[in-house]
Amino acid sequence: MQIKPANRVTPENAAAWAAHFPGLIWTIEVPRSRLEIVKDWRHPDLGENTSLLLKDASFRRRHILPEDHLQLTEFWEAMAAGVPASALFRLSANPRVWLFLQGWPGVAKNWFYHGTLQPAPEYILPEGGCADGGHWPQCRSVANYPVLLVDSESGAVVARNQEAAILLGSDSTKSALSFEALVPRAEAATARLALKIAASEGVWGGALTLKLPSGLTINSEMRLTDASTGNRRLVRLSFLNLAGQKRSSGGGRRPASGTPAGTLVRKVSRASSLREALECMLASHEPHAFDGIIYSDIHADKGHVTVYGAGKPCADMWDQTFAYEGTIAQNIERHGLNYLVVDDTLDSIKSIDWVLFVPRGIRSYFARPFYRHNRLRAVLILCSVHPGAFSLADAEHYEVLAPAFAGAVFRGKPRP
């Protein structure tokens, strides 16, 4: 009997499989933090808000059981690292039913990440089903960067992954190690505050300087995440590498006085306040090019950013402080971006977009970083109430604002 060869995979076959998949199929463009739903699916308890589990960190914290938050943190860090990952978790509204999240990098690693979200198949459920009330799966690091587990009360390092052991040196495993011993005296207060915030609020993100047992001093972007189990208060410390080559200058060379950029620099320099300077930059562009302008003052070493806005949708954004974790600045630093364009904030997976932009009707934005002394210090954000208002192809069009913006925020910037 002759066996016929199996049908080859075709776009039609793939589309048929996707249409019948019993869950959500999604793709994330990682550098832009943009989610695309390939095949929609609605959880019975969440309905049309199901995709917010992938977009909005605050939504996840409200709807997922606290003991399962760490599994989602592990998953998101694996995505940022470009490695395959999976996570089992439960909703607070229905803790007896598990959901299964899967993801894997695309061909262009660290650019696209693909995945699915579905009710957990029986064959992957934790042993004993859902009724054991335990913390399954146990805390484990799939990250390809150093991770420490620290007792938030005593500061003792209770566990480390292989990358952390390599970073700290083999001798560090022979004796007790505390987190505070890794922190220079000048950073001690910031480190203690970071541990406290992570333990109480769930997460802290920022930059810390650490002194390794070898005597080497390093500066690393870090994420501290609550990893408590039972009565033991634990915090997970992730050493996240900063990507890209930083520029030390903010706005480049001072433009000639007769150019549009030079004229704007002169106007902004006369502003009596930061608000007036931002309004001057907003008024300088053609009507409807953008509806608002934001100056984001970056303090990654303290774990926060402060925003100042001008324009109708940004009118109430003044001297507002947000956690560095999940911000535009963090996204720019992690991926070494020269610019960041978000076509539609409703498709974003950055927490700041759901806190700052979506509630104010801002649908798209263009962000440009500014560096001083090789560190990110400010981000210029142009906002529109319309989706798709900006393009990377138009980046040079907005460079006319850069020297004036740098002058306002760096060179003896006017006070608010």
C-alpha positions as CSV (number, residue, x, y, z in Angstrom):
1,M,0.0,0.0,0.0
2,Q,1.3,3.3,-1.0
3,I,1.2,6.0,1.8
4,K,0.4,9.5,0.5
5,P,2.7,12.2,1.8
6,A,1.1,14.5,4.4
7,N,-0.1,17.9,3.2
8,R,2.5,20.6,3.4
9,V,1.9,23.5,5.8
10,T,0.3,26.3,3.8
11,P,-1.0,29.8,4.9
12,E,-4.5,28.3,4.5
13,N,-3.7,25.4,6.9
14,A,-2.2,27.8,9.4
15,A,-5.2,30.1,9.2
16,A,-7.5,27.2,9.8
17,W,-5.5,26.1,12.8
18,A,-5.5,29.6,14.3
19,A,-9.2,30.0,13.8
20,H,-9.9,26.8,15.8
21,F,-7.3,27.4,18.5
22,P,-9.1,27.4,21.9
23,G,-7.5,30.6,23.2
24,L,-5.8,33.9,22.4
25,I,-2.9,34.0,19.8
26,W,-0.8,37.1,20.0
27,T,2.4,38.8,18.8
28,I,4.4,41.5,20.6
29,E,6.8,43.8,18.8
30,V,9.2,44.0,21.8
31,P,11.2,47.3,21.3
32,R,8.0,49.2,20.7
33,S,6.0,47.2,23.4
34,R,3.2,46.8,20.8
35,L,0.7,43.9,21.1
36,E,-1.1,42.5,18.0
37,I,-4.0,40.0,18.5
38,V,-3.7,37.4,15.8
39,K,-6.8,35.5,17.1
40,D,-9.1,36.9,19.7
41,W,-10.5,34.9,22.6
42,R,-12.5,36.1,25.6
43,H,-12.3,34.6,29.1
44,P,-15.7,34.0,30.7
45,D,-14.8,36.3,33.7
46,L,-13.1,39.0,31.7
47,G,-14.9,39.2,28.4
48,E,-13.6,41.9,26.1
49,N,-11.0,42.9,28.7
50,T,-9.1,39.5,28.3
51,S,-6.3,41.0,26.3
52,L,-5.6,43.5,29.1
53,L,-3.9,40.6,30.9
54,L,-1.1,41.1,28.3
55,K,-1.2,44.9,28.1
56,D,-1.8,46.4,31.5
57,A,0.3,45.5,34.6
58,S,-2.1,47.2,37.0
59,F,-4.9,45.1,35.5
60,R,-2.9,41.9,36.1
61,R,-2.3,42.9,39.7
62,R,-6.0,43.5,40.3
63,H,-7.2,40.3,38.7
64,I,-4.5,37.6,39.2
65,L,-4.0,35.8,42.5
66,P,-1.1,37.4,44.4
67,E,0.7,34.1,44.8
68,D,0.8,33.7,41.0
69,H,2.2,37.2,40.2
70,L,5.8,36.0,40.2
71,Q,5.1,33.5,37.5
72,L,4.0,36.4,35.2
73,T,7.1,38.4,36.2
74,E,9.3,35.5,35.2
75,F,7.4,35.3,31.9
76,W,7.8,39.0,31.0
77,E,11.5,39.0,31.9
78,A,12.0,35.9,29.7
79,M,10.3,37.8,26.9
80,A,12.6,40.7,27.3
81,A,15.6,38.3,27.3
82,G,14.3,36.7,24.1
83,V,13.9,33.1,25.4
84,P,10.9,30.7,25.3
85,A,8.8,30.8,28.5
86,S,5.5,29.6,29.9
87,A,3.5,30.4,33.0
88,L,0.5,29.0,34.8
89,F,-1.7,31.3,36.8
90,R,-5.2,31.8,38.2
91,L,-7.6,34.7,38.4
92,S,-8.8,35.9,41.8
93,A,-12.4,35.6,40.7
94,N,-12.0,31.9,39.9
95,P,-9.0,30.4,41.7
96,R,-9.8,26.8,40.9
97,V,-9.2,27.3,37.1
98,W,-5.7,27.7,35.7
99,L,-4.7,29.7,32.6
100,F,-1.7,28.8,30.5
101,L,0.5,31.5,28.9
102,Q,3.2,30.5,26.4
103,G,5.7,32.5,24.4
104,W,8.7,32.1,22.1
105,P,11.0,34.5,20.2
106,G,10.5,35.0,16.5
107,V,13.2,34.6,13.8
108,A,14.4,38.2,14.5
109,K,15.3,37.5,18.2
110,N,14.6,40.4,20.6
111,W,12.3,42.0,18.0
112,F,9.1,39.9,17.9
113,Y,7.8,37.5,20.5
114,H,4.8,35.2,19.8
115,G,2.5,33.4,22.1
116,T,-0.8,32.0,23.2
117,L,-3.1,32.3,26.2
118,Q,-5.6,29.6,26.9
119,P,-7.3,27.6,29.6
120,A,-4.6,25.2,30.9
121,P,-4.8,21.7,29.3
122,E,-5.2,19.0,32.0
123,Y,-1.9,17.4,31.1
124,I,0.1,20.4,32.3
125,L,-1.9,21.2,35.5
126,P,0.0,21.1,38.8
127,E,0.1,17.7,40.4
128,G,-2.9,17.3,42.7
129,G,-5.0,19.7,40.5
130,C,-5.9,23.2,41.7
131,A,-7.1,22.4,45.2
132,D,-3.7,22.1,46.9
133,G,-3.4,25.8,47.5
134,G,0.3,25.6,47.0
135,H,2.6,28.0,45.1
136,W,3.1,25.9,42.0
137,P,5.1,26.3,39.9
138,Q,7.9,26.9,42.4
139,C,9.9,30.1,42.0
140,R,12.5,29.4,39.3
141,S,14.5,31.7,37.0
142,V,14.4,31.1,33.3
143,A,16.3,34.4,32.8
144,N,19.7,34.5,31.1
145,Y,20.9,37.3,33.4
146,P,21.7,37.3,37.2
147,V,18.8,36.9,39.6
148,L,19.0,36.9,43.4
149,L,16.3,36.0,45.9
150,V,16.6,38.2,49.0
151,D,14.8,38.2,52.4
152,S,13.3,41.7,52.5
153,E,13.4,41.9,56.3
154,S,17.0,40.6,57.0
155,G,18.5,41.4,53.7
156,A,20.0,37.9,53.4
157,V,20.5,36.5,49.9
158,V,18.7,33.1,50.1
159,A,19.1,32.0,46.5
160,R,20.8,32.9,43.3
161,N,20.7,31.5,39.7
162,Q,23.8,30.4,37.9
163,E,24.4,33.8,36.2
164,A,24.4,35.5,39.6
165,A,26.8,33.0,41.0
166,I,29.2,33.7,38.1
167,L,28.8,37.5,38.6
168,L,29.4,37.4,42.4
169,G,32.2,34.9,42.2
170,S,32.4,31.3,43.4
171,D,33.8,32.5,46.8
172,S,30.5,34.2,47.6
173,T,28.7,30.9,47.8
174,K,30.9,29.7,50.7
175,S,29.5,32.2,53.3
176,A,26.4,34.1,54.0
177,L,25.8,37.1,51.8
178,S,23.6,40.1,52.4
179,F,22.2,42.5,49.8
180,E,23.4,45.5,51.8
181,A,26.9,44.2,51.6
182,L,26.7,44.6,47.8
183,V,25.6,48.2,48.1
184,P,28.0,51.1,48.5
185,R,27.3,53.3,51.5
186,A,26.1,56.1,49.2
187,E,23.4,53.9,47.7
188,A,22.3,52.2,50.9
189,A,19.2,54.4,51.5
190,T,18.0,54.0,47.9
191,A,18.5,50.2,48.1
192,R,16.6,49.9,51.3
193,L,13.8,52.0,49.9
194,A,13.7,49.8,46.7
195,L,13.4,46.6,48.8
196,K,10.6,48.2,50.9
197,I,8.7,49.4,47.8
198,A,9.0,46.0,46.1
199,A,7.8,44.1,49.2
200,S,4.8,46.4,49.7
201,E,3.8,47.5,46.2
202,G,4.9,44.5,44.2
203,V,7.7,45.9,42.0
204,W,10.4,48.5,41.9
205,G,12.5,49.4,38.8
206,G,15.5,51.6,38.5
207,A,19.3,51.7,38.4
208,L,21.6,50.8,41.3
209,T,25.3,50.8,41.8
210,L,26.6,47.6,43.3
211,K,30.0,46.6,44.7
212,L,30.8,43.0,43.9
213,P,32.8,40.7,46.3
214,S,35.7,41.0,43.8
215,G,35.8,44.7,44.5
216,L,34.4,45.6,41.0
217,T,31.8,48.3,41.0
218,I,29.0,48.0,38.4
219,N,25.9,50.0,37.5
220,S,22.9,48.0,36.4
221,E,19.3,48.5,35.6
222,M,17.4,46.4,38.1
223,R,13.9,45.2,38.8
224,L,12.9,44.2,42.3
225,T,9.8,42.0,42.5
226,D,7.8,40.7,45.4
227,A,8.3,37.0,45.6
228,S,6.9,36.3,49.1
229,T,5.8,32.7,50.0
230,G,3.7,32.0,53.0
231,N,4.9,34.1,55.9
232,R,8.4,34.7,54.4
233,R,8.8,38.1,52.8
234,L,11.1,37.6,49.8
235,V,12.1,40.0,46.9
236,R,13.5,38.8,43.6
237,L,16.3,41.0,42.2
238,S,16.9,41.0,38.5
239,F,20.1,42.5,37.0
240,L,18.8,43.8,33.6
241,N,21.5,44.8,31.1
242,L,21.2,48.2,29.5
243,A,21.3,48.0,25.7
244,G,22.6,50.3,23.1
245,Q,25.3,53.0,23.0
246,K,24.4,56.0,25.0
247,R,25.0,59.5,23.8
248,S,26.5,62.0,26.2
249,S,25.0,65.1,24.6
250,G,21.4,66.3,24.8
251,G,20.6,68.4,21.8
252,G,23.8,68.2,19.7
253,R,25.5,71.4,18.5
254,R,23.8,74.7,19.0
255,P,22.0,75.5,15.7
256,A,22.7,78.7,13.7
257,S,20.6,81.6,14.7
258,G,18.9,82.0,11.3
259,T,17.6,78.4,11.1
260,P,14.2,77.3,12.3
261,A,15.9,75.4,15.1
262,G,18.0,78.5,16.1
263,T,15.0,80.8,16.1
264,L,13.1,78.4,18.4
265,V,16.1,78.1,20.7
266,R,16.1,81.9,21.0
267,K,12.4,82.0,21.8
268,V,12.5,79.3,24.4
269,S,15.5,80.8,26.1
270,R,13.4,83.9,26.9
271,A,10.8,81.8,28.6
272,S,10.3,82.6,32.3
273,S,9.2,79.1,33.3
274,L,9.4,75.5,32.2
275,R,5.7,75.6,31.4
276,E,6.1,78.6,29.2
277,A,9.1,76.9,27.4
278,L,7.0,73.8,26.7
279,E,4.1,75.9,25.5
280,C,6.4,77.8,23.2
281,M,7.6,74.6,21.6
282,L,4.1,73.3,21.2
283,A,3.0,76.6,19.5
284,S,6.0,76.5,17.2
285,H,4.8,73.6,15.1
286,E,2.1,73.6,12.4
287,P,-1.5,73.1,13.7
288,H,-2.6,69.5,14.4
289,A,0.9,68.1,14.1
290,F,0.6,67.1,17.7
291,D,-1.8,68.0,20.5
292,G,0.5,67.9,23.5
293,I,4.2,67.9,24.6
294,I,5.7,66.3,27.7
295,Y,9.1,66.5,29.4
296,S,9.9,63.4,31.3
297,D,12.6,63.9,33.9
298,I,14.4,60.6,34.4
299,H,15.7,59.4,37.8
300,A,16.4,55.7,37.1
301,D,18.8,55.7,40.1
302,K,15.9,56.6,42.3
303,G,13.4,54.4,40.6
304,H,11.0,57.1,39.2
305,V,10.3,59.6,36.5
306,T,8.6,63.0,36.8
307,V,6.5,64.4,34.0
308,Y,5.6,68.0,33.0
309,G,3.1,68.6,30.2
310,A,1.6,71.3,28.0
311,G,-1.3,71.2,25.6
312,K,-4.9,70.2,26.1
313,P,-4.6,66.4,26.7
314,C,-1.5,67.0,28.9
315,A,-2.8,70.0,30.9
316,D,-3.0,68.2,34.2
317,M,0.4,66.5,33.8
318,W,2.6,68.7,36.0
319,D,5.1,67.5,38.5
320,Q,3.6,64.0,38.5
321,T,5.9,61.2,39.6
322,F,5.6,57.6,38.3
323,A,7.6,54.5,39.0
324,Y,10.4,53.9,36.5
325,E,9.3,50.4,35.9
326,G,7.2,50.2,32.7
327,T,8.0,53.6,31.4
328,I,9.0,55.0,28.0
329,A,12.5,55.7,29.4
330,Q,12.9,52.1,30.6
331,N,11.9,50.8,27.2
332,I,14.3,53.2,25.4
333,E,17.2,52.2,27.6
334,R,16.6,48.4,27.5
335,H,16.5,48.4,23.7
336,G,18.9,51.2,22.9
337,L,16.4,53.1,20.9
338,N,17.1,56.5,19.2
339,Y,13.3,57.1,19.0
340,L,10.2,55.4,20.1
341,V,6.9,55.7,18.2
342,V,3.7,54.2,19.5
343,D,1.0,54.0,16.8
344,D,-1.9,53.2,19.2
345,T,-1.7,53.3,23.0
346,L,-4.6,50.8,23.2
347,D,-2.2,48.2,21.7
348,S,0.6,48.9,24.2
349,I,1.9,46.6,26.9
350,K,3.8,49.4,28.8
351,S,2.1,50.2,32.2
352,I,2.8,53.9,31.8
353,D,0.6,54.1,28.7
354,W,-2.4,52.7,30.5
355,V,-1.8,55.0,33.5
356,L,-0.8,58.3,31.8
357,F,-2.0,58.3,28.1
358,V,-5.1,56.1,27.6
359,P,-7.2,57.7,30.4
360,R,-6.5,61.2,28.7
361,G,-7.4,60.1,25.2
362,I,-3.9,60.2,23.9
363,R,-3.7,57.5,21.2
364,S,-0.2,57.9,19.7
365,Y,3.1,59.5,20.6
366,F,6.7,60.1,19.5
367,A,9.5,59.9,22.1
368,R,13.1,61.2,21.8
369,P,15.7,60.5,24.5
370,F,18.3,63.0,25.8
371,Y,21.5,61.9,27.5
372,R,24.0,63.7,29.8
373,H,27.2,62.2,31.0
374,N,26.4,59.0,29.3
375,R,23.1,58.5,31.2
376,L,19.5,59.0,30.1
377,R,18.2,62.2,31.8
378,A,15.2,63.3,29.8
379,V,12.7,62.2,27.2
380,L,10.8,64.6,24.9
381,I,7.3,63.1,24.2
382,L,5.0,64.5,21.5
383,C,1.4,63.4,21.9
384,S,-1.7,63.1,19.6
385,V,-5.3,62.3,20.3
386,H,-5.3,60.4,17.0
387,P,-3.8,56.9,16.4
388,G,-0.9,56.7,13.9
389,A,0.0,60.4,14.0
390,F,3.8,59.8,14.0
391,S,6.3,57.8,12.0
392,L,9.9,57.0,12.4
393,A,10.4,58.2,8.9
394,D,9.4,61.7,10.2
395,A,11.9,61.6,13.0
396,E,14.1,64.3,11.5
397,H,11.1,66.5,11.1
398,Y,10.9,66.8,14.9
399,E,14.6,67.2,15.4
400,V,14.1,71.0,15.1
401,L,12.7,70.8,18.7
402,A,15.7,69.0,20.1
403,P,18.1,71.9,20.7
404,A,15.4,74.1,22.2
405,F,14.2,71.3,24.5
406,A,17.7,70.5,25.6
407,G,18.2,74.2,26.4
408,A,15.1,74.3,28.5
409,V,15.7,71.2,30.6
410,F,19.6,71.2,30.8
411,R,21.1,74.6,30.4
412,G,19.8,76.5,33.5
413,K,16.3,75.2,32.9
414,P,13.5,77.6,34.0
415,R,11.6,76.5,37.1
416,P,8.1,75.3,36.9
